[in-house]
Amino acid sequence: MSRAVVVRYRVRPDALDENLALVRAVYAELDATRPEGLRYSTYRVNDRDFVHVAVIDAEDNPLDGVAAFQTFLQGIADRCEEGPTPSGGEVVASYG
């Protein structure tokens, strides 16, 4: 069964470019390594608000093995004005 993790946060204005670069680095590594059991997306809302959605079809979270993701996590609280606020969930339906 798939499980979902949704994380929301707002970055400080002076941390926006850094956060975008770190997010893009995560996707570059994901594109290169293509870990099994993971669907991952990031949305930028209202300029500085971000929502990350990970759907995990594996026992362990594949993001734990992504070096760029670990780099992204370092200092996330310092980059944020609000959050990050994670919440778990269950996939009810998805398309694509």
Secondary structure as the mmCIF struct_conf table of DSSP 4:
data_model
#
loop_
_struct_conf.conf_type_id
_struct_conf.id
_struct_conf.beg_label_comp_id
_struct_conf.beg_label_asym_id
_struct_conf.beg_label_seq_id
_struct_conf.end_label_comp_id
_struct_conf.end_label_asym_id
_struct_conf.end_label_seq_id
STRN STRN1 ARG A 3 VAL A 11
HELX_RH_3T_P HELX_RH_3T_P1 PRO A 13 ALA A 15
HELX_RH_AL_P HELX_RH_AL_P1 LEU A 16 THR A 33
TURN_TY1_P TURN_TY1_P1 GLU A 36 GLY A 37
STRN STRN2 LEU A 38 VAL A 45
TURN_TY1_P TURN_TY1_P2 ASN A 46 ARG A 48
STRN STRN3 ASP A 49 ILE A 56
BEND BEND1 ALA A 58 ASP A 60
HELX_RH_3T_P HELX_RH_3T_P2 PRO A 62 GLY A 65
HELX_RH_AL_P HELX_RH_AL_P2 ALA A 67 LEU A 73
TURN_TY1_P TURN_TY1_P3 GLN A 74 GLY A 75
HELX_RH_AL_P HELX_RH_AL_P3 ILE A 76 ARG A 79
STRN STRN4 CYS A 80 GLU A 90
#
